[in-house]
């Protein structure tokens, strides 16, 4: 890859409370980036991937959360991975590129030759070392991770066209509103840039300032939506940088054939937990539980069980189940495709299928908490918020239950406020 002078830093955008509304009720008391998938905080997965980048000097997390909410996590992950991780709090929205530019002085402290930019709510295998190698061969300003999707779903994302031989980005459009299909390749939200990206962002800001100075409108005109211009320091990576610079030998693509999802809703978090468990099977099988139902519970498929959790030997767990710290799983319990969070108690012969059970919740004997398993449907996964009690012999199907509720009657396809 080059000599020791080639230092790399990584920036992970973690968003903030104003952007986590679709993740409720799971984000009511826990920042979305710290919600566990496959037994690890969501943001852990891209951070662990960054650890595999050659010559990585620093990882920055940028978001709107209060610093105290990330202080303990940042300290522990820095010690665990032996890579400095630093949280930078945004004072106001600057856009996906503007947020990067806002902290350019901190990002450039290590004089990096390359800067990775990742989004926390992306679930993929993060082939960052391979991306870096490809980027070095392209010799452009930036390289974008892309994936091929079905033509029907492509317009929900940033669509792009690239040269099939050189991989140069030729055209980019963010969530096209026309019915004309641009491409079946989409932007995965994972990038690598040279420091020249800061010059490009500064150029957009300068143009905005110049236009604002030149163009004066009446106060009435200024109130009209068409005349409202974005602040000069609000720069979007897609519309303001990628679209105008496409076809100018500045940006290139690296295509992955592995899995990729966006984690926007609790239902998708359950799907992505399963994808990460499957990745552990290939890369870190020691993280997965095993058992045959004699001394330990019967385990099928990919299952994570925290060392502090207590699981009865007669329970049957999996596939795709994640059990967090201090959970207590009783005799005869059946768990399939679920996330069981900290301090949950599931009593004898209860069943949990296609569900997320919130912190400190309790599920009674012979009760069922289940759903259809449609990760994209609003009620396709049953969600119990924090400290929810489901009493004995109660059935909760395709429902969402907000925190601190007691369920003593069965419900189906309801949102319990």
Secondary structure, 3 states (H helix, E strand, C coil): CCCCCCCEEEEEEEECHHHCHHHCCCCCCCCHHHCEECCEEHHHHHHHHHHCCCCEEEEEEEECCCHHHHHHHHHHHHHHHCCCEEEEECCCCCHHHHHHHHCHHHHHHHCCCEEEEEECCEEECCCHHHHHHHHHHHCCCEEEEEEECCCCCHHHCEEEEECCCCCEEEEEEECCCCCCCCCCEEEEEEEEECCHHHHHHHHHHHHHHHHHHHCCCCHHHHHCHHHCCCCCCCCCHHHHHHHHHCCCCCEEEEEECCCEEECCCHHHHHHHHHHHHHHHHHHCHHHCCCCECCCCCEECCCEEECCCCEECCCCEECCCEEECCCCEECCCCEEEEEEECCCCEECCCCEEEEEEECCCCEECCCCEEECCCCCCCCCCCEEECCCCEECCCCEEECCEECCCCEECCCEECCEEC
